[in-house]
Structures are given as structure tokens and as C-alpha cells.
Amino acid sequence: MTDFKNSMNQENNMDGYSKIEQYNEKKIESLAFSYRNIIEDLGEDPTREGLEKTPERVAKAMQYLTHGYDLDPSEIIKSAMFTENHRQMVIVKDIEVYSMCEHHMLPFFGKAHVAYIPNGKIVGLSKIPRIVDAFARRLQVQERLTDQIKDCINNTLSPLGVAVVIEAQHMCMQMRGIQKQNSVTTTSSFIGAFEKDSTRKEFISLISSKLG
């Protein structure tokens, strides 16, 4: 990422992970050129006032929306792994998910629910939403996204089991095509202890309940 430069404010976090919006200027120039041509092909005038800076704005937006390619989710986990004997289920639920469907390059968004059962190691809780983001900020399909989150936690943390459920709405189904406004897609992926029916049911029960 050495060819990237910081172009917006950097937000420092106590856990050592920083949220930085970074742009590769060469990519921005190339993408903006392409979007200018797209605007023309759609029958618009990219030189008029309202559209004059749109190609560059869209180029920056798309680079930000796909910045997950420049992140290593396993390194995010490794940056906050701790030895701990806790062997009960750890759940982070209702994690906001924003991604881009690779078929139509339209957004899909919703919530992810992630659980693991430690096996001598735990991970800082903020890292779980961060790895969800790292995979989501790419051109994706929901099925693959669900598996990638599970596999990353399983391969890096070596827990007794991992469970991931994602519920999302897809703009490619709502804005075009079938145009079903209330449809929600749910995907799940389980490994290890969560392949047992009783453990999986406990997980589903806990992510479905409202505590308090």
C-alpha cells in the first residue's frame, strides 16, 4: 500500500487499528476517465456543471467501497489475539454490512452475526467487525462473503468452531430485475462445534433474541 496517499482525515483507535480513507491517484485518474466515457455513453454531458466533477467523485467512491482488497483480514485478527481459557460461545451480532454485488455492481447491505468458541485464544471484539468489513468492501456475492469470514476466523484463531449468518437486502433485486422490495437473503456457514445441532440451535436462538 506504499503507493497510496492519505487524502482524508485519519481516525486513530485505541486498539492500534486506524480507519484511513486512501486513494491511489493513478487509479483515480484511470477510473475517472472511464466514468466520464460512461456518462457520455448514457447520453449525458460530463462537462455540464452538475456532472463536471462526478467522474472523479465516483472513482473515489468506488475505490473506497472496494478498499478491502488492500486489507489482510488474518493480520487484523493476529494484531489482537490473547491467551484465555474461556471455552464458551462468543457472539458479535448485528454487525452492519455494506458490500457490492459483483454481478451488477449494485449495493447489498444488512447485518452479520458471527460466533466462535475459543480454544485457548480469543480475539479483541472490535476485530470481528473489522474482518467483516475487510471482506465486504470488495466485489462480492453474499454466499462467498459468509464463507470467507468463517474461514478467516477458523484458520487464524483455530477455535473449536465458527458460525456466521448474514441477512441482506440486494439492490439488484429491488431496483431492477424482479423488483421485490421486501426480499431478504439469509446465508449461513458453520464449522467445528457449530455443526452439532444443539450448538447451532443455541447460536440461532441467541442471535434471534433481544436481551434485556
VOBA-1610 file (N, C-alpha, C; in pm, whole numbers, padded with zeros to 5 digits, always signed):
BEGIN
Met+00082-00120+00000Met+00000+00000+00000Met+00086+00126+00000Thr+00214+00113-00034Thr+00302+00228-00031Thr+00269+00331-00137Asp+00197+00292-00243Asp+00164+00387-00348Asp+00034+00461-00317Phe-00022+00435-00202Phe-00143+00507-00160Phe-00104+00630-00079Lys-00183+00736-00090Lys-00160+00851-00004Lys-00288+00884+00072Asn-00271+00935+00192Asn-00387+00972+00273Asn-00451+01095+00212Ser-00582+01089+00192Ser-00649+01204+00132Ser-00759+01261+00220Met-00786+01193+00330Met-00888+01243+00421Met-00841+01223+00564Asn-00925+01259+00660Asn-00886+01251+00799Asn-00861+01108+00841Gln-00765+01089+00931Gln-00734+00959+00988Gln-00791+00951+01128Glu-00862+00843+01153Glu-00922+00824+01286Glu-00843+00718+01360Asn-00772+00757+01464Asn-00692+00663+01541Asn-00778+00595+01646Asn-00760+00465+01661Asn-00836+00388+01758Asn-00742+00334+01865Met-00795+00311+01983Met-00714+00266+02095Met-00653+00129+02072Asp-00714+00047+01984Asp-00661-00087+01962Asp-00551-00089+01857Gly-00507+00026+01810Gly-00397+00031+01717Gly-00436+00022+01572Tyr-00563+00003+01543Tyr-00611-00006+01406Tyr-00667+00130+01366Ser-00631+00179+01250Ser-00673+00311+01206Ser-00763+00300+01085Lys-00867+00380+01086Lys-00953+00390+00968Lys-00901+00504+00883Ile-00854+00472+00765Ile-00794+00571+00678Ile-00859+00560+00540Glu-00905+00672+00488Glu-00951+00672+00350Glu-00833+00710+00264Gln-00789+00616+00180Gln-00669+00634+00100Gln-00704+00617-00047Tyr-00637+00692-00131Tyr-00664+00682-00274Tyr-00533+00670-00351Asn-00534+00582-00448Asn-00424+00570-00542Asn-00454+00665-00657Glu-00373+00770-00671Glu-00405+00876-00766Glu-00407+00826-00911Lys-00321+00731-00944Lys-00320+00677-01081Lys-00450+00602-01110Lys-00498+00527-01011Lys-00623+00454-01028Lys-00741+00551-01039Ile-00737+00657-00958Ile-00844+00756-00962Ile-00851+00818-01101Glu-00737+00854-01156Glu-00733+00915-01289Glu-00788+00821-01395Ser-00747+00693-01388Ser-00794+00595-01486Ser-00944+00569-01472Leu-00990+00552-01347Leu-01132+00527-01324Leu-01217+00647-01366Ala-01171+00768-01334Ala-01245+00889-01370Ala-01260+00901-01521Phe-01156+00867-01594Phe-01162+00868-01740Phe-01270+00772-01790Ser-01273+00653-01731Ser-01374+00554-01771Ser-01514+00601-01739Tyr-01534+00658-01620Tyr-01667+00704-01582Tyr-01712+00822-01667Arg-01618+00904-01710Arg-01654+01015-01799Arg-01710+00961-01931Asn-01646+00855-01981Asn-01696+00792-02103Asn-01832+00727-02082Ile-01852+00667-01966Ile-01981+00604-01936Ile-02091+00709-01934Ile-02064+00822-01871Ile-02164+00930-01865Ile-02201+00975-02006Glu-02101+00988-02092Glu-02128+01026-02231Glu-02210+00919-02302Asp-02175+00791-02281Asp-02246+00681-02346Asp-02391+00672-02301Leu-02420+00721-02180Leu-02557+00723-02129Leu-02638+00839-02185Gly-02573+00927-02260Gly-02643+01037-02325Gly-02635+01168-02250Glu-02548+01175-02147Glu-02534+01296-02069Glu-02410+01375-02112Asp-02400+01497-02063Asp-02287+01584-02092Asp-02199+01593-01969Pro-02083+01524-01967Pro-01998+01525-01848Pro-01930+01659-01821Thr-01948+01756-01911Thr-01886+01886-01890Thr-01981+01987-01825Arg-02108+01950-01812Arg-02201+02046-01752Arg-02174+02054-01601Glu-02221+02163-01540Glu-02184+02195-01403Glu-02208+02081-01304Gly-02325+02022-01310Gly-02359+01918-01213Gly-02279+01791-01227Leu-02223+01767-01346Leu-02151+01642-01371Leu-02001+01661-01389Glu-01955+01784-01386Glu-01815+01812-01417Glu-01718+01735-01328Lys-01747+01725-01199Lys-01658+01657-01105Lys-01708+01518-01068Thr-01817+01476-01129Thr-01875+01345-01095Thr-01781+01229-01125Pro-01714+01224-01239Pro-01625+01109-01264Pro-01521+01087-01155Glu-01461+01195-01107Glu-01362+01180-01001Glu-01427+01140-00869Arg-01544+01196-00840Arg-01613+01159-00716Arg-01652+01011-00716Val-01704+00964-00830Val-01742+00823-00839Val-01619+00733-00830Ala-01510+00775-00893Ala-01387+00697-00889Ala-01339+00680-00745Lys-01343+00790-00668Lys-01301+00782-00528Lys-01398+00696-00447Ala-01527+00711-00476Ala-01626+00630-00403Ala-01604+00481-00429Met-01582+00446-00555Met-01564+00304-00588Met-01435+00249-00529Gln-01330+00330-00527Gln-01207+00281-00467Gln-01225+00260-00317Tyr-01300+00351-00253Tyr-01326+00332-00110Tyr-01414+00208-00087Leu-01517+00190-00168Leu-01610+00079-00150Leu-01545-00056-00175Thr-01428-00057-00238Thr-01357-00183-00264Thr-01220-00185-00198His-01201-00104-00092His-01069-00097-00031His-01033-00224+00047Gly-01127-00316+00059Gly-01097-00442+00127Gly-00989-00524+00058Tyr-00969-00500-00072Tyr-00862-00571-00143Tyr-00725-00539-00087Asp-00712-00424-00022Asp-00583-00382+00031Asp-00566-00416+00179Leu-00660-00493+00234Leu-00653-00534+00374Leu-00630-00683+00385Asp-00557-00724+00487Asp-00534-00866+00516Asp-00611-00902+00642Pro-00730-00963+00627Pro-00813-00991+00745Pro-00744-01077+00851Ser-00661-01171+00808Ser-00592-01256+00906Ser-00496-01174+00992Glu-00433-01072+00933Glu-00343-00986+01010Glu-00421-00900+01110Ile-00544-00865+01073Ile-00629-00789+01166Ile-00655-00874+01291Ile-00684-01002+01272Ile-00706-01091+01387Ile-00577-01107+01468Lys-00466-01131+01399Lys-00338-01154+01468Lys-00293-01035+01550Ser-00341-00915+01515Ser-00299-00795+01588Ser-00359-00786+01727Ala-00457-00873+01757Ala-00521-00866+01889Ala-00566-01005+01935Met-00473-01101+01936Met-00501-01235+01987Met-00444-01247+02127Phe-00525-01307+02217Phe-00485-01317+02356Phe-00510-01459+02407Thr-00421-01505+02495Thr-00437-01636+02558Thr-00545-01627+02666Glu-00643-01716+02656Glu-00754-01716+02752Glu-00818-01854+02753Asn-00858-01902+02872Asn-00915-02036+02886Asn-01065-02043+02864His-01128-01932+02833His-01273-01930+02809His-01307-02023+02693Arg-01406-02112+02715Arg-01442-02208+02611Arg-01592-02208+02585Gln-01656-02095+02608Gln-01797-02082+02577Gln-01814-01992+02455Met-01933-01992+02401Met-01960-01920+02278Met-01940-01769+02294Val-01871-01711+02198Val-01855-01565+02190Val-01927-01518+02064Ile-02022-01427+02080Ile-02104-01381+01967Ile-02094-01231+01952Val-02072-01186+01830Val-02088-01044+01796Val-02198-01041+01690Lys-02313-00984+01725Lys-02425-00987+01632Lys-02463-00847+01586Asp-02546-00843+01484Asp-02594-00716+01427Asp-02481-00627+01377Ile-02381-00689+01315Ile-02271-00614+01254Ile-02320-00560+01120Glu-02314-00431+01101Glu-02359-00372+00976Glu-02270-00415+00861Val-02332-00454+00751Val-02260-00499+00632Val-02300-00414+00513Tyr-02200-00362+00442Tyr-02223-00291+00317Tyr-02125-00348+00214Ser-02180-00398+00104Ser-02094-00458+00003Ser-02149-00428-00135Met-02076-00474-00238Met-02114-00451-00378Met-02129-00585-00448Cys-02247-00609-00502Cys-02271-00732-00578Cys-02183-00732-00702Glu-02108-00840-00722Glu-02017-00845-00836Glu-02087-00868-00970His-02215-00905-00966His-02286-00932-01091His-02338-00805-01158His-02384-00709-01076His-02438-00585-01132His-02370-00460-01076Met-02276-00481-00982Met-02207-00371-00915Met-02306-00274-00852Leu-02409-00332-00790Leu-02505-00257-00710Leu-02489-00302-00564Pro-02524-00216-00469Pro-02501-00248-00328Pro-02591-00360-00277Phe-02540-00435-00180Phe-02625-00513-00091Phe-02581-00483+00051Phe-02677-00485+00143Phe-02647-00439+00278Phe-02737-00512+00377Gly-02689-00521+00500Gly-02766-00589+00603Gly-02686-00606+00730Lys-02699-00723+00793Lys-02632-00749+00919Lys-02566-00887+00918Ala-02452-00892+00985Ala-02381-01019+01003Ala-02381-01056+01151His-02394-01184+01178His-02387-01237+01314His-02274-01341+01315Val-02175-01319+01399Val-02055-01402+01399Val-02032-01458+01539Ala-02002-01587+01546Ala-01972-01650+01675Ala-01855-01746+01660Tyr-01782-01763+01769Tyr-01678-01866+01773Tyr-01668-01919+01915Ile-01613-02037+01928Ile-01587-02097+02059Ile-01437-02107+02075Pro-01378-02032+02167Pro-01232-02027+02179Pro-01171-02163+02214Asn-01045-02177+02173Asn-00968-02298+02203Asn-00830-02256+02252Gly-00830-02173+02359Gly-00703-02126+02414Gly-00669-01984+02373Lys-00734-01933+02267Lys-00708-01798+02220Lys-00840-01726+02196Ile-00843-01596+02232Ile-00955-01511+02197Ile-00903-01395+02114Val-00994-01323+02051Val-00955-01208+01970Val-01030-01085+02021Gly-00966-00969+02015Gly-01032-00845+02054Gly-01163-00830+01980Leu-01269-00795+02052Leu-01403-00796+01994Leu-01417-00703+01874Ser-01345-00591+01874Ser-01358-00498+01761Ser-01302-00555+01632Lys-01218-00658+01642Lys-01157-00714+01522Lys-01257-00794+01438Ile-01361-00846+01503Ile-01458-00924+01427Ile-01535-00837+01328Pro-01590-00721+01369Pro-01650-00634+01268Pro-01549-00586+01164Arg-01423-00571+01202Arg-01323-00524+01107Arg-01297-00627+00996Ile-01295-00756+01032Ile-01272-00854+00926Ile-01397-00870+00839Val-01516-00850+00900Val-01637-00848+00817Val-01626-00739+00713Asp-01584-00619+00756Asp-01566-00507+00663Asp-01460-00536+00558Ala-01349-00597+00601Ala-01239-00622+00508Ala-01281-00711+00392Phe-01368-00808+00419Phe-01418-00893+00310Phe-01536-00830+00237Ala-01618-00753+00309Ala-01736-00693+00247Ala-01699-00583+00148Arg-01590-00510+00176Arg-01552-00398+00090Arg-01475-00449-00032Arg-01539-00538-00104Arg-01487-00594-00228Arg-01606-00623-00319Leu-01583-00655-00443Leu-01691-00706-00527Leu-01721-00846-00476Gln-01847-00872-00440Gln-01879-00992-00364Gln-02007-01058-00411Val-02026-01180-00365Val-02156-01244-00356Val-02174-01281-00209Gln-02296-01278-00162Gln-02320-01297-00019Gln-02274-01434+00029Glu-02291-01535-00056Glu-02251-01671-00018Glu-02101-01678+00011Arg-02020-01620-00079Arg-01875-01623-00062Arg-01833-01541+00059Leu-01895-01425+00076Leu-01864-01339+00190Leu-01883-01414+00321Thr-01992-01487+00332Thr-02021-01564+00454Thr-01912-01667+00481Asp-01871-01739+00377Asp-01766-01841+00392Asp-01630-01780+00423Gln-01599-01668+00361Gln-01468-01606+00383Gln-01450-01561+00527Ile-01554-01504+00585Ile-01546-01462+00725Ile-01523-01582+00815Lys-01601-01688+00793Lys-01586-01810+00873Lys-01446-01869+00858Asp-01400-01883+00734Asp-01270-01946+00710Asp-01155-01865+00769Cys-01164-01734+00761Cys-01057-01650+00815Cys-01045-01667+00966Ile-01157-01664+01036Ile-01154-01682+01182Ile-01105-01822+01217Asn-01154-01921+01145Asn-01117-02060+01174Asn-00968-02085+01149Asn-00917-02036+01037Asn-00778-02063+01000Asn-00679-01983+01083Thr-00719-01865+01129Thr-00627-01778+01202Thr-00631-01802+01352Leu-00750-01820+01407Leu-00767-01832+01551Leu-00768-01977+01600Ser-00795-02071+01509Ser-00805-02215+01543Ser-00899-02241+01661Pro-01022-02192+01652Pro-01119-02213+01762Pro-01181-02352+01753Leu-01269-02382+01848Leu-01341-02509+01845Leu-01451-02508+01740Gly-01494-02390+01701Gly-01598-02379+01599Gly-01625-02234+01563Val-01681-02213+01445Val-01717-02078+01399Val-01853-02085+01332Ala-01933-01981+01354Ala-02064-01970+01289Ala-02081-01829+01235Val-02132-01818+01113Val-02158-01687+01052Val-02294-01692+00984Val-02378-01593+01012Val-02506-01576+00943Val-02512-01433+00893Ile-02549-01415+00767Ile-02566-01281+00710Ile-02707-01269+00654Glu-02774-01159+00690Glu-02905-01125+00636Glu-02890-00994+00559Ala-02927-00995+00430Ala-02902-00875+00349Ala-03010-00852+00246Gln-03025-00725+00211Gln-03111-00683+00101Gln-03023-00646-00017His-03064-00686-00136His-02984-00666-00257His-03054-00568-00351Met-02985-00458-00381Met-03045-00359-00469Met-03065-00411-00611Cys-02990-00513-00650Cys-03010-00570-00783Cys-03144-00645-00792Met-03201-00681-00676Met-03333-00742-00673Met-03443-00638-00651Gln-03407-00523-00594Gln-03507-00423-00557Gln-03520-00310-00659Met-03407-00272-00721Met-03410-00161-00816Met-03430-00205-00960Arg-03394-00330-00990Arg-03403-00381-01127Arg-03450-00526-01122Gly-03456-00591-01236Gly-03490-00732-01239Gly-03627-00760-01179Ile-03629-00846-01079Ile-03755-00891-01019Ile-03825-00781-00939Gln-03748-00681-00889Gln-03801-00565-00817Gln-03892-00604-00700Lys-03841-00689-00616Lys-03912-00729-00493Lys-03853-00651-00376Gln-03928-00555-00325Gln-03875-00457-00231Gln-03851-00513-00090Asn-03921-00617-00053Asn-03913-00666+00085Asn-03835-00796+00099Ser-03769-00837-00007Ser-03697-00964-00001Ser-03568-00950+00080Val-03537-01051+00160Val-03415-01056+00239Val-03349-01191+00214Thr-03219-01188+00187Thr-03143-01311+00163Thr-03063-01346+00288Thr-03076-01470+00335Thr-03003-01516+00452Thr-02908-01628+00411Thr-02781-01613+00448Thr-02681-01717+00423Thr-02616-01755+00555Ser-02570-01878+00565Ser-02505-01924+00687Ser-02388-02014+00654Ser-02293-02020+00747Ser-02177-02108+00729Ser-02130-02150+00868Phe-02113-02280+00887Phe-02076-02335+01018Phe-01959-02431+01004Ile-01877-02437+01108Ile-01768-02534+01110Ile-01740-02575+01254Gly-01686-02694+01270Gly-01647-02741+01403Gly-01767-02767+01492Ala-01762-02715+01614Ala-01867-02741+01714Ala-02003-02696+01667Phe-02009-02597+01576Phe-02138-02545+01531Phe-02206-02637+01430Glu-02136-02742+01389Glu-02201-02842+01304Glu-02291-02934+01386Lys-02276-02931+01519Lys-02367-03004+01607Lys-02499-02931+01616Asp-02607-03005+01607Asp-02740-02945+01604Asp-02767-02861+01728Ser-02728-02908+01844Ser-02758-02837+01970Ser-02682-02705+01978Thr-02557-02703+01936Thr-02477-02580+01940Thr-02528-02479+01839Arg-02563-02530+01721Arg-02615-02441+01617Arg-02748-02379+01660Lys-02834-02458+01725Lys-02962-02406+01773Lys-02942-02300+01880Glu-02844-02321+01969Glu-02815-02221+02072Glu-02772-02090+02007Phe-02686-02098+01906Phe-02640-01979+01835Phe-02757-01906+01769Ile-02842-01980+01699Ile-02956-01918+01631Ile-03050-01854+01732Ser-03069-01920+01845Ser-03155-01866+01949Ser-03099-01735+02005Leu-02969-01731+02028Leu-02906-01613+02087Leu-02905-01495+01991Ile-02884-01517+01861Ile-02882-01404+01767Ile-03025-01357+01737Ser-03123-01441+01766Ser-03262-01403+01741Ser-03325-01332+01859Ser-03265-01346+01977Ser-03326-01289+02099Ser-03280-01146+02121Lys-03363-01072+02193Lys-03331-00937+02236Lys-03310-00939+02386Leu-03186-00920+02429Leu-03155-00926+02572Leu-03209-00802+02642Gly-03251-00819+02766Gly-03300-00707+02845Gly-03444-00677+02817
//
